[in-house]
Amino acid sequence: MEINTREKNKKQRTEQIILAAEELFSEKGLYDVQMQDIATKANVGIATLFRYFPKKENIIVEVAVFVLGKFQEDLQKIAESEKNAFDKLEQLFDYFLEVANGPARKVTLFREAFESYSSYRNEPLENINAYIEIQEVLSHEIFKIIKQGEVDGSIRSDIKTELALATITNCFGMFSTKITLHEQVANFSSGITAIDQQQFLKELFLGYIRA
């Protein structure tokens, strides 16, 4: 009983630290947040924080895994719905738009910063495989939708379906993130907004794959 309570307390404290770090990283970026900032936000002592996470990069990876895990849950709900494949893809595009432009925008900014942070390192981050594994699950869920489209006829069959949809979903997801995050420094002199471009690209892609 005592062991179970200890493990439960440890899990709760770990989650408490990760949530505090996620909020700080999303607001201030990866480099401006110090370990003491996280300890203060999580309401734990600095020694306790280092006992759970010996290095700042350990927390960064754990937050990245946590954030991507939420995307995994949402994508699985879309993939497992009763809709046909085309409608699922439309819902997926709408989800990308919601994430890029809604309350989760700061989390999107964190993911962008994290992937840049990990890309420029000479050695892989510790526990980065956990993040990669979730990405593979996300890809698998998208390919499930693609396979469904080949069966239910809602997606055109005269194209290389897997190549087309993998390219389209990746391009749309990355474009939605990039154009939203950089809208403030982009020159839209004609009044065209990031959302205008995202909606146009969504309709363009959906029109291409519709049966």
C-alpha positions in Angstrom: 0.0 0.0 0.0 2.8 2.4 0.9 4.6 1.6 -2.3 1.5 2.3 -4.4 1.0 5.6 -2.6 4.6 6.6 -3.2 4.4 5.7 -6.9 1.1 7.6 -7.2 2.7 10.7 -5.6 5.7 10.4 -7.8 3.5 10.3 -10.9 1.4 13.3 -9.8 4.5 15.3 -9.1 6.0 14.4 -12.5 2.9 15.5 -14.2 2.8 18.7 -12.2 6.4 19.5 -13.3 5.6 18.7 -16.9 2.5 20.9 -17.0 4.4 23.8 -15.4 7.2 23.4 -17.9 4.8 23.1 -20.9 3.2 26.4 -19.9 6.6 28.2 -19.4 8.1 26.8 -22.6 5.0 27.7 -24.6 5.0 31.3 -23.3 8.8 32.1 -23.2 10.5 29.6 -25.5 13.0 26.9 -24.7 16.1 29.0 -24.0 14.7 31.7 -21.7 13.2 29.3 -19.2 15.5 28.2 -16.3 15.2 25.2 -14.1 14.4 27.5 -11.1 11.5 29.0 -13.1 10.1 25.5 -13.6 10.5 24.6 -10.0 8.8 27.8 -8.9 5.9 27.3 -11.3 5.5 23.7 -10.3 5.7 24.6 -6.6 8.6 22.2 -5.9 12.0 22.7 -4.5 14.9 22.9 -7.0 16.5 19.9 -5.5 13.3 17.9 -6.1 13.2 19.1 -9.6 16.8 17.9 -10.3 15.9 14.6 -8.7 13.1 14.0 -11.2 14.9 15.6 -14.2 18.7 15.9 -13.8 19.0 18.1 -16.9 16.8 20.7 -18.6 16.8 18.8 -21.8 15.2 15.9 -20.0 12.2 18.1 -19.2 12.1 19.5 -22.7 11.8 16.0 -24.2 9.1 14.9 -21.7 7.1 18.0 -22.5 7.4 17.3 -26.2 6.2 13.7 -25.7 3.3 14.9 -23.6 2.2 17.5 -26.1 2.5 15.1 -29.1 0.5 12.6 -27.1 -2.4 14.9 -27.0 -2.3 15.2 -30.8 -2.2 11.4 -31.0 -5.4 11.1 -28.9 -7.2 13.6 -31.1 -6.1 12.0 -34.4 -7.1 8.6 -33.2 -10.6 9.9 -32.5 -10.9 11.2 -36.0 -9.5 8.0 -37.5 -11.9 5.8 -35.5 -15.1 7.8 -36.2 -17.9 6.5 -38.4 -17.3 9.0 -41.2 -16.0 8.0 -44.6 -12.3 8.6 -45.4 -12.8 11.9 -47.3 -14.8 13.4 -44.4 -12.2 12.2 -42.0 -9.5 14.0 -44.0 -11.6 17.2 -44.1 -12.0 16.9 -40.3 -8.2 16.4 -40.0 -7.5 19.6 -42.0 -10.0 21.5 -39.9 -8.2 20.1 -36.8 -4.8 21.4 -38.2 -6.5 24.8 -38.6 -7.9 24.8 -35.1 -4.5 23.9 -33.6 -2.7 26.5 -35.6 -5.1 29.4 -35.0 -6.8 28.5 -31.7 -5.9 28.3 -28.0 -3.3 25.6 -28.8 -1.3 28.0 -30.9 1.4 28.4 -28.2 1.7 24.6 -28.0 2.3 24.6 -31.8 5.0 27.2 -31.3 6.6 24.9 -28.7 6.6 21.9 -31.1 8.2 24.0 -33.8 10.9 25.2 -31.3 11.5 21.7 -30.0 12.0 20.1 -33.4 14.4 22.9 -34.4 16.2 22.4 -31.0 16.6 18.7 -31.5 17.6 19.0 -35.2 20.6 21.2 -34.5 22.1 19.0 -31.8 25.2 16.9 -32.5 23.9 14.0 -30.5 20.3 12.8 -30.2 18.4 13.9 -27.2 17.9 11.4 -24.4 14.5 9.6 -24.7 13.9 11.1 -28.2 12.7 7.7 -29.3 9.6 8.1 -27.3 8.8 11.2 -29.4 9.6 9.4 -32.6 7.4 6.5 -31.6 4.4 8.8 -31.2 5.1 10.3 -34.6 5.0 6.8 -36.1 1.6 6.2 -34.5 0.3 9.4 -36.0 1.5 8.4 -39.4 -0.1 5.0 -39.0 -3.5 6.6 -38.1 -3.3 8.7 -41.3 -2.5 5.7 -43.4 -5.5 3.9 -41.9 -7.7 6.7 -43.3 -6.0 6.4 -46.6 -6.6 2.6 -46.7 -10.2 3.2 -45.8 -10.6 5.6 -48.7 -9.4 3.0 -51.1 -12.2 0.7 -49.9 -15.1 3.1 -49.4 -14.5 5.0 -52.7 -14.6 8.5 -51.2 -11.1 9.2 -52.4 -10.1 9.2 -56.1 -8.4 6.0 -57.1 -6.5 7.2 -60.2 -3.6 8.6 -58.1 -0.8 7.1 -56.0 -3.0 7.4 -52.9 -0.4 6.8 -50.2 2.1 9.2 -51.7 -0.5 11.9 -52.5 -2.2 11.9 -49.0 1.0 11.6 -47.0 2.4 14.5 -49.0 -0.8 16.6 -48.7 -1.3 16.0 -44.9 2.3 16.7 -44.2 2.4 19.9 -46.3 -0.9 21.2 -45.0 0.1 20.5 -41.4 3.5 22.2 -41.7 2.1 25.1 -43.8 -0.7 25.8 -41.3 1.9 26.0 -38.5 4.4 28.1 -40.4 2.1 30.6 -41.9 0.4 31.2 -38.6 3.5 31.5 -36.5 5.2 33.9 -39.0 2.1 36.0 -40.0 3.3 39.0 -37.9 6.5 39.3 -39.9 5.0 38.3 -43.3 4.1 41.1 -45.7 0.4 40.6 -46.6 -0.1 44.0 -48.2 -3.2 42.9 -50.0 -5.0 42.0 -46.8 -4.7 38.3 -47.3 -4.5 36.6 -44.0 -2.9 33.3 -42.9 -6.4 31.8 -42.4 -7.4 32.9 -45.9 -4.4 31.0 -47.3 -5.0 28.0 -45.1 -8.6 27.7 -46.2 -7.6 28.0 -49.8 -5.0 25.3 -49.5 -7.5 23.1 -47.7 -10.1 23.4 -50.5 -7.4 22.9 -53.1 -6.2 19.6 -51.5 -9.7 18.3 -50.9 -10.7 19.1 -54.4 -7.8 17.1 -55.7 -8.4 14.0 -53.7 -12.2 13.9 -53.8 -13.5 10.9 -55.8 
